[in-house]
Each structure stands twice: as structure tokens, then as C-alpha cells.
């Protein structure tokens, strides 16, 4: 489809800041964003093809982020892309509590099939609350809370992620417009506020299972994600 231990303090969203300038696609102000500094790159063979892995550092926080690219990004129109937030449990440990790992794999597969695209991999684990707090949130979910209630019980908003670093990452590659693989309309809006054009939203409906059905329904009902869970 297109279109209950005390929590450790989470880091502020990297998209913070009240300064705005210019005009975003759709007429709104462009949000001033933090800067990701390019460091180096290397080849990254994967089951779907050899991507290029680019390393960036946010000097303000010391966090390291990466971008995977394939093909000529600067020419050829809007780039097929996914902005993916780190999920150790889903991306690396094969957890079925979420759909993150399956989404990352599907995004890489789609990009490889097209021969052109990118994944911006942002280090904001647990929708921005960090790994240890995410484990605490999972503990609360084990006792009956949903994903939003668990974050709020720990003193956090439902989603603390920011996407400001995407602005300088995309600028490094000369990319100004995306065909974005996401189920999250708030992500589209956040990127547009940074002056990044999103010409198309592509759903990424994979990784649904009995273990994450409630999680997906909560993202749909409370966070506004476009997730078709019928029959899942």
C-alpha cells in the first residue's frame, strides 16, 4: 500500500530545537536539525547484494549512526528509502515481540530488487528510551501493559524518537526526495518538516505473528500507524 524499576533517563530527541528556517514541502517551516558528520565507508555484502555502509557521528551526543546505500542516489528521482531506528532485540536477536527485524530485511530486499536506495539506521533504541528502559518496558508488557502504557509508566512519552540527523545524512548523498518505506505517518511529517520531500509512502507489512499482534494493534490504534492486522 502506498500512500517497575525506576527508569534510566532517556536522552533528548535529536530533532529538538525551536529554530526554523525556509519552507518545508507542503508549506510548513523547516525545523533546524542537528548535524551528522560523515566518517568513512566500506562495502557490505548481504544476502541481497553488496551495499555500501557509511558511518556518521553526531558530535553533540557521541552516537554513531550508519547509512546503507545501493546504486546512484544523486540522479534518477526520489530515492527508495527506509529510516530505521535501532532495535537490538528485533534486528539482531530475532525477537518476535516486534516487526522491526522483518521490516529491515524487507527494506533491504526491496532496495536490492530495484538496484537503488538507502537505509538510514538511527541509534535510538526502544523508540528513544534506550535498551535498558526498553527491557523494563517489556517487563511491564509481560504483566499486562501495552507498549504505550509501559513507556508512560516509566515516565516517558510513547515515542521519543527524532529524525533531525537525517537532514545532514541525506545532504551528504545529494538526496532531496524519498519514496519512504514506513507505516508511520508521523515519520513522514517529521521528515517533511526538515525540508525533505516524501513523494510516496510505501507500507511495509511484514513480521506479523501471534507474539506481536497486540503490539501491532496498539501501534495502529494509539500511535496512528497504518497496519493491516486483519487475519494476522
Secondary structure, 3 states (H helix, E strand, C coil): CCCCCCCCCCCCCCCCCCCEEEECCCCCEEECCCCCEEEEEEEEEECCEEEEEEEEEECCCCEEEEEEEECCCCCCCCEEEEEEECCHHHHHCCCCCCCHHHHHHHHHHHHHHHCCEEEEEECCHHHHCCHHHHHHHHHHHHCCCCHHHHHHHCCCCCCCCCCCHHHHHHHHCCCCEEEEECCCHHHHHHHHHCCCEEEEEECCCCCCCCCCHHHHHHHHHHHCCCCCCCCC
